[in-house]
Amino acid sequence: MDFKCGKYALVFVTHLIAVTLIVKLAGCICPCLSVEHYTWLIELLACFGLALLTFRFAKQRYLDDKVHPNKKAVLVTGCDSGFGHGVAKRLDSEGFRVFACCLFPDGEGAKELRKNCSKKLEVVELDVTKDESVKKAVEHVKQNLGKDVLWALINNAGMTTGFTVDLSPIKAFQDCLEVNSIAPVRVTKAFLPFLKKSKGRVVNLTSIAGRQIFPFVTAYNMSKYAAAAFTDCLRVELEVWGIKVISIEPDFFKTNLIEEQKTCDDFEKTIASADEEVKADYGEDYFSKIKDSLIKYIYFITSSRIDLVVDAIDSAVTDEYPSHNYRPSGYTLSKIFFYFSKHFCCPVNSLMFKSLAYVMGYPKPKAA
């Protein structure tokens, strides 16, 4: 057992003993809390479960060691804007060598990275949906890595398009799946040989939409569920190689992905492509009202604090003992809503979304 595993085990066992003693003490002070009339096995399981629930507090205090950036490189996809752009800057400022992959290497986002970051950051052209583009990126890293190791791969590139299932074209589902689900697989497989050598990390941006339903953005929702499943399976499969796989699951933040004008343009494009008979079932009044409601919904659930997501990705890369999942949230209210909608049964979950739709003023189709 190496030092890292030994320290982690020591902290957990110490925490378990402390929780057990606290439970025993609580039973002495308040006999109604005592578990003496239960079997020792039930008592042990109760203490173990409580230790698991509270371990994150001990972890934050006693397992807060950081990875040293010396001789370590990180590759980030989707650095043109948003989370990828922010984390590329952050990791560069911390001393990591950064391969910032941009779809548009001559775009404004790439130019800003070149201007404001150190010479250790390189902008790399990458279209995550193209095998040939990924191969070129791999070759670039291989030729320029030198004596450094690729410590972390951050699959951040993403997209959203489409509306309801009834009104969205099949292409909307194909596009979301290609970028949000297949692309992380393609990029991860390409860079795994580097990560096997460094025993580094794969960090996937899977979103809260990969853990619970979001009607009206079904194509995106579906693709993120697939990305979350990929991440969870990959974590188990790569453990034997000493590679950690981490899921970043933010709720909704104000990035170019869900910017108001882009959302309106995409909505109008989706409706324009829908079958005329299907559109007739909804009526023109429905489309004008639902568009206004969507804008309200975006304003209600999105936060401008993208630094919270950058912090989470940074922790996934730099924490010596990272968590499996990080779930940054911009608003306490949305965090509570998403928590309950995730953990309650389907009928209650459905009722919660119907209530939200009512508050947001979602209209009914004309023919419904």
KOLROLUM-522170 format. One record per residue (C-alpha): x, y, z. Coordinates in Angstrom, 2 decimals. Layout:
BEGIN
{rec {X,Y,Z}}
...
//
This chain:
BEGIN
{rec {0.00,0.00,0.00}}
{rec {1.51,3.36,-1.03}}
{rec {1.58,6.44,1.18}}
{rec {-1.44,8.09,-0.49}}
{rec {-3.71,5.05,-0.01}}
{rec {-2.36,4.57,3.50}}
{rec {-3.15,8.13,4.53}}
{rec {-6.64,7.95,3.03}}
{rec {-7.37,4.67,4.84}}
{rec {-5.98,6.03,8.12}}
{rec {-8.17,9.14,7.99}}
{rec {-11.29,7.09,7.15}}
{rec {-10.70,4.50,9.90}}
{rec {-10.03,7.28,12.42}}
{rec {-13.21,9.02,11.32}}
{rec {-15.19,5.76,11.63}}
{rec {-13.88,5.20,15.17}}
{rec {-14.77,8.80,16.08}}
{rec {-18.31,8.41,14.71}}
{rec {-18.75,5.11,16.61}}
{rec {-17.63,6.73,19.88}}
{rec {-20.00,9.67,19.30}}
{rec {-22.90,7.27,18.68}}
{rec {-22.01,5.36,21.88}}
{rec {-21.77,8.61,23.85}}
{rec {-25.11,9.79,22.45}}
{rec {-26.63,6.48,23.57}}
{rec {-25.32,7.02,27.13}}
{rec {-26.58,10.61,27.32}}
{rec {-29.93,9.83,25.72}}
{rec {-30.93,6.17,26.22}}
{rec {-33.66,6.43,23.57}}
{rec {-30.87,6.75,20.98}}
{rec {-29.12,3.62,22.19}}
{rec {-28.86,0.70,19.81}}
{rec {-27.99,-1.88,22.49}}
{rec {-31.21,-3.79,21.90}}
{rec {-30.20,-4.25,18.27}}
{rec {-27.58,-6.69,17.09}}
{rec {-23.94,-5.63,16.92}}
{rec {-24.08,-5.98,13.14}}
{rec {-26.88,-3.41,12.80}}
{rec {-24.98,-1.07,15.12}}
{rec {-21.81,-1.46,13.03}}
{rec {-23.71,-0.84,9.78}}
{rec {-25.37,2.25,11.27}}
{rec {-22.01,3.68,12.34}}
{rec {-20.42,2.84,8.99}}
{rec {-23.27,4.51,7.09}}
{rec {-23.06,7.62,9.25}}
{rec {-19.29,7.71,8.75}}
{rec {-19.73,7.59,4.97}}
{rec {-22.26,10.43,5.07}}
{rec {-20.00,12.67,7.16}}
{rec {-16.60,11.65,5.79}}
{rec {-16.46,14.54,3.33}}
{rec {-16.00,16.96,6.26}}
{rec {-13.01,15.00,7.56}}
{rec {-11.68,14.72,4.00}}
{rec {-11.82,18.49,3.49}}
{rec {-9.77,19.04,6.64}}
{rec {-7.26,16.20,6.69}}
{rec {-6.95,15.18,3.03}}
{rec {-6.46,18.59,1.45}}
{rec {-3.04,17.90,-0.13}}
{rec {-2.47,19.39,-3.59}}
{rec {-0.80,17.96,-6.68}}
{rec {2.40,19.81,-7.67}}
{rec {2.14,21.19,-11.24}}
{rec {5.82,20.71,-12.05}}
{rec {6.32,18.65,-15.25}}
{rec {2.57,18.10,-15.55}}
{rec {0.42,18.99,-18.57}}
{rec {-3.35,19.22,-18.86}}
{rec {-5.45,19.01,-22.03}}
{rec {-8.79,20.85,-22.01}}
{rec {-11.41,20.63,-24.78}}
{rec {-13.88,23.42,-25.55}}
{rec {-11.65,26.35,-24.57}}
{rec {-13.21,28.87,-26.97}}
{rec {-15.43,30.15,-24.15}}
{rec {-17.18,29.24,-20.89}}
{rec {-15.85,26.73,-18.38}}
{rec {-13.04,25.46,-20.62}}
{rec {-11.76,28.98,-21.26}}
{rec {-11.84,29.78,-17.56}}
{rec {-10.16,26.57,-16.38}}
{rec {-7.41,26.86,-19.03}}
{rec {-6.52,30.27,-17.59}}
{rec {-6.71,29.00,-14.00}}
{rec {-4.49,25.96,-14.53}}
{rec {-1.99,28.05,-16.51}}
{rec {-1.77,30.54,-13.63}}
{rec {-1.10,27.65,-11.22}}
{rec {1.91,26.47,-13.22}}
{rec {0.49,23.59,-15.25}}
{rec {1.32,23.25,-18.89}}
{rec {-1.99,23.61,-20.73}}
{rec {-3.06,22.33,-24.13}}
{rec {-6.14,24.51,-24.68}}
{rec {-8.18,22.89,-27.45}}
{rec {-10.37,25.27,-29.45}}
{rec {-12.77,24.61,-32.30}}
{rec {-11.80,28.02,-33.69}}
{rec {-8.04,28.50,-33.09}}
{rec {-8.17,31.97,-34.66}}
{rec {-11.34,33.03,-32.81}}
{rec {-11.64,35.62,-30.06}}
{rec {-11.45,33.08,-27.24}}
{rec {-8.22,31.55,-28.56}}
{rec {-6.70,35.00,-29.15}}
{rec {-7.47,36.02,-25.58}}
{rec {-5.82,32.88,-24.21}}
{rec {-2.65,33.56,-26.21}}
{rec {-2.62,37.18,-25.09}}
{rec {-3.32,36.77,-21.37}}
{rec {-1.70,33.44,-20.51}}
{rec {1.90,32.31,-20.16}}
{rec {3.96,30.67,-22.89}}
{rec {3.27,27.32,-21.22}}
{rec {-0.26,27.44,-22.64}}
{rec {-0.68,26.27,-26.23}}
{rec {-3.84,26.67,-28.30}}
{rec {-4.55,23.45,-30.22}}
{rec {-7.14,23.17,-32.96}}
{rec {-9.61,20.39,-32.18}}
{rec {-13.00,19.32,-33.46}}
{rec {-14.03,16.60,-31.00}}
{rec {-16.49,15.11,-33.51}}
{rec {-13.79,14.32,-36.10}}
{rec {-11.43,11.33,-35.78}}
{rec {-8.79,13.00,-37.95}}
{rec {-8.82,16.18,-35.86}}
{rec {-8.37,14.15,-32.66}}
{rec {-5.46,12.24,-34.23}}
{rec {-3.76,15.53,-35.13}}
{rec {-4.19,16.77,-31.55}}
{rec {-2.67,13.53,-30.20}}
{rec {0.29,13.91,-32.54}}
{rec {0.75,17.54,-31.49}}
{rec {0.81,16.57,-27.80}}
{rec {3.21,13.69,-28.50}}
{rec {5.65,15.95,-30.34}}
{rec {5.49,18.85,-27.86}}
{rec {5.10,17.15,-24.47}}
{rec {8.85,16.64,-24.06}}
{rec {9.77,15.44,-20.55}}
{rec {6.38,16.45,-19.13}}
{rec {3.54,13.99,-18.55}}
{rec {-0.11,14.42,-19.46}}
{rec {-1.61,14.58,-16.00}}
{rec {-5.25,15.32,-16.80}}
{rec {-7.70,15.23,-19.69}}
{rec {-10.71,17.53,-19.26}}
{rec {-13.60,16.67,-21.58}}
{rec {-15.43,19.99,-21.46}}
{rec {-16.69,20.58,-25.03}}
{rec {-20.47,20.47,-25.23}}
{rec {-23.55,21.73,-27.04}}
{rec {-27.32,21.95,-26.72}}
{rec {-30.03,22.10,-29.34}}
{rec {-33.63,21.01,-29.87}}
{rec {-36.80,21.35,-27.85}}
{rec {-39.49,18.74,-27.07}}
{rec {-39.33,15.29,-28.64}}
{rec {-42.40,16.01,-30.74}}
{rec {-40.98,19.19,-32.25}}
{rec {-37.27,18.36,-32.50}}
{rec {-35.71,16.78,-35.60}}
{rec {-33.70,13.57,-35.26}}
{rec {-30.61,15.60,-36.16}}
{rec {-30.92,17.52,-32.87}}
{rec {-30.58,14.23,-30.97}}
{rec {-27.73,13.06,-33.21}}
{rec {-25.81,16.33,-32.78}}
{rec {-26.16,16.35,-28.99}}
{rec {-25.15,12.71,-28.71}}
{rec {-22.17,13.20,-31.02}}
{rec {-20.72,16.16,-29.09}}
{rec {-21.80,15.39,-25.52}}
{rec {-21.63,11.57,-25.47}}
{rec {-19.52,10.13,-28.29}}
{rec {-16.85,12.86,-28.36}}
{rec {-15.69,12.26,-24.74}}
{rec {-15.29,8.57,-25.61}}
{rec {-13.34,9.41,-28.78}}
{rec {-11.00,11.88,-27.05}}
{rec {-10.51,9.73,-23.94}}
{rec {-9.57,6.63,-25.96}}
{rec {-7.08,8.68,-27.98}}
{rec {-5.27,10.07,-24.92}}
{rec {-5.44,7.03,-22.62}}
{rec {-1.88,5.86,-23.48}}
{rec {-0.55,9.13,-21.99}}
{rec {-2.69,8.82,-18.86}}
{rec {-1.66,5.20,-18.24}}
{rec {1.93,6.39,-17.99}}
{rec {1.17,9.34,-15.70}}
{rec {-1.57,7.60,-13.65}}
{rec {-3.45,10.86,-14.00}}
{rec {-7.08,11.91,-14.30}}
{rec {-10.00,12.04,-16.70}}
{rec {-12.38,14.87,-15.82}}
{rec {-15.74,14.85,-17.61}}
{rec {-18.25,17.73,-17.63}}
{rec {-21.48,15.72,-17.39}}
{rec {-23.89,18.29,-15.87}}
{rec {-26.79,17.90,-13.45}}
{rec {-28.73,16.99,-16.61}}
{rec {-26.87,13.68,-16.52}}
{rec {-28.50,12.75,-13.21}}
{rec {-32.11,13.94,-13.50}}
{rec {-34.73,14.79,-16.09}}
{rec {-35.19,18.18,-17.76}}
{rec {-38.23,18.21,-20.05}}
{rec {-38.09,20.55,-23.07}}
{rec {-34.34,19.95,-23.53}}
{rec {-34.67,16.22,-24.08}}
{rec {-31.87,15.81,-26.65}}
{rec {-29.36,17.50,-24.34}}
{rec {-30.71,15.66,-21.29}}
{rec {-30.44,12.29,-23.01}}
{rec {-26.87,12.93,-24.17}}
{rec {-25.75,13.93,-20.68}}
{rec {-27.24,10.78,-19.15}}
{rec {-25.10,8.82,-21.60}}
{rec {-22.03,10.88,-20.66}}
{rec {-22.66,10.25,-16.95}}
{rec {-22.97,6.49,-17.54}}
{rec {-19.74,6.54,-19.57}}
{rec {-17.97,8.35,-16.74}}
{rec {-19.19,5.98,-14.03}}
{rec {-18.23,2.88,-16.04}}
{rec {-14.86,4.35,-17.01}}
{rec {-14.06,5.06,-13.34}}
{rec {-14.30,1.37,-12.48}}
{rec {-12.50,0.19,-15.61}}
{rec {-9.50,2.53,-15.22}}
{rec {-9.00,2.04,-11.49}}
{rec {-6.63,-0.88,-12.20}}
{rec {-4.38,1.58,-14.11}}
{rec {-4.29,4.04,-11.23}}
{rec {-6.26,6.60,-13.27}}
{rec {-8.94,8.59,-11.44}}
{rec {-12.14,9.49,-13.31}}
{rec {-14.09,12.47,-12.02}}
{rec {-17.51,13.83,-12.97}}
{rec {-18.27,17.56,-12.81}}
{rec {-22.04,18.03,-12.55}}
{rec {-22.95,21.72,-12.41}}
{rec {-26.50,22.95,-12.64}}
{rec {-27.15,25.81,-15.08}}
{rec {-24.71,28.69,-15.50}}
{rec {-24.65,31.63,-17.90}}
{rec {-22.31,30.50,-20.66}}
{rec {-22.57,30.65,-24.44}}
{rec {-24.25,27.25,-24.30}}
{rec {-27.50,28.68,-22.88}}
{rec {-27.10,32.38,-23.65}}
{rec {-30.53,34.01,-24.12}}
{rec {-30.19,35.06,-27.77}}
{rec {-28.68,31.73,-28.78}}
{rec {-31.51,29.90,-27.05}}
{rec {-34.12,31.99,-28.89}}
{rec {-32.39,31.48,-32.25}}
{rec {-32.11,27.73,-31.69}}
{rec {-35.77,27.55,-30.62}}
{rec {-36.93,29.34,-33.77}}
{rec {-34.73,27.13,-35.94}}
{rec {-36.12,23.99,-34.30}}
{rec {-39.73,25.09,-34.73}}
{rec {-39.10,26.07,-38.35}}
{rec {-37.83,22.55,-39.10}}
{rec {-40.83,20.81,-37.47}}
{rec {-43.54,19.13,-39.54}}
{rec {-46.43,21.45,-40.41}}
{rec {-49.05,19.00,-39.13}}
{rec {-47.26,18.74,-35.80}}
{rec {-47.00,22.53,-35.52}}
{rec {-50.72,22.84,-36.25}}
{rec {-51.45,20.74,-33.13}}
{rec {-49.72,23.37,-31.01}}
{rec {-50.86,26.62,-32.63}}
{rec {-48.95,29.88,-33.10}}
{rec {-50.03,31.22,-29.71}}
{rec {-48.30,28.28,-28.01}}
{rec {-44.96,29.02,-29.65}}
{rec {-44.93,32.72,-28.76}}
{rec {-45.88,32.01,-25.12}}
{rec {-43.51,29.08,-24.64}}
{rec {-40.62,31.16,-25.99}}
{rec {-41.26,33.86,-23.35}}
{rec {-41.56,31.19,-20.66}}
{rec {-38.26,29.60,-21.67}}
{rec {-36.50,32.96,-21.34}}
{rec {-37.96,33.32,-17.83}}
{rec {-36.88,29.78,-17.00}}
{rec {-33.30,30.42,-18.15}}
{rec {-33.17,33.61,-16.08}}
{rec {-34.60,31.72,-13.08}}
{rec {-32.21,28.77,-13.03}}
{rec {-28.91,30.13,-14.43}}
{rec {-26.13,31.73,-12.41}}
{rec {-23.31,33.98,-13.63}}
{rec {-20.89,32.45,-11.08}}
{rec {-18.98,30.26,-13.55}}
{rec {-16.01,30.59,-11.19}}
{rec {-17.75,27.98,-9.02}}
{rec {-17.52,25.45,-11.85}}
{rec {-13.91,26.44,-12.57}}
{rec {-13.16,25.87,-8.87}}
{rec {-14.67,22.37,-9.07}}
{rec {-12.69,21.42,-12.19}}
{rec {-9.53,22.84,-10.62}}
{rec {-10.11,20.68,-7.52}}
{rec {-10.63,17.60,-9.69}}
{rec {-7.23,18.21,-11.31}}
{rec {-5.21,19.44,-8.32}}
{rec {-6.61,17.63,-5.25}}
{rec {-4.41,14.72,-4.21}}
{rec {-7.58,12.93,-3.05}}
{rec {-10.33,14.12,-5.42}}
{rec {-14.00,13.24,-5.03}}
{rec {-15.77,11.10,-7.62}}
{rec {-18.29,13.87,-8.26}}
{rec {-18.36,17.65,-7.90}}
{rec {-21.73,19.42,-8.08}}
{rec {-21.28,23.20,-8.16}}
{rec {-24.51,25.17,-7.86}}
{rec {-25.10,28.88,-8.34}}
{rec {-28.27,29.25,-6.30}}
{rec {-29.36,27.59,-3.05}}
{rec {-32.98,27.49,-4.26}}
{rec {-32.13,25.61,-7.46}}
{rec {-29.86,23.28,-5.48}}
{rec {-32.75,22.37,-3.16}}
{rec {-35.14,21.91,-6.09}}
{rec {-32.74,19.68,-8.02}}
{rec {-31.95,17.65,-4.89}}
{rec {-35.59,16.82,-4.17}}
{rec {-36.51,16.22,-7.82}}
{rec {-33.61,13.76,-8.05}}
{rec {-34.35,11.77,-4.92}}
{rec {-38.14,11.59,-5.02}}
{rec {-40.20,9.03,-6.93}}
{rec {-41.40,9.68,-10.49}}
{rec {-44.94,10.94,-9.62}}
{rec {-43.56,13.49,-7.14}}
{rec {-40.80,14.44,-9.59}}
{rec {-43.40,14.97,-12.32}}
{rec {-45.54,17.08,-9.99}}
{rec {-42.57,19.31,-9.13}}
{rec {-41.85,20.00,-12.80}}
{rec {-45.55,20.63,-13.50}}
{rec {-45.58,23.14,-10.66}}
{rec {-42.49,24.84,-12.04}}
{rec {-44.06,24.90,-15.52}}
{rec {-47.16,26.55,-14.03}}
{rec {-45.08,29.20,-12.24}}
{rec {-43.09,29.86,-15.42}}
{rec {-46.31,30.15,-17.43}}
{rec {-45.83,27.22,-19.81}}
{rec {-48.88,27.11,-22.14}}
{rec {-50.78,24.03,-23.34}}
{rec {-50.83,23.02,-27.02}}
{rec {-54.00,24.04,-28.86}}
{rec {-55.06,20.48,-29.62}}
{rec {-54.23,19.03,-26.17}}
//
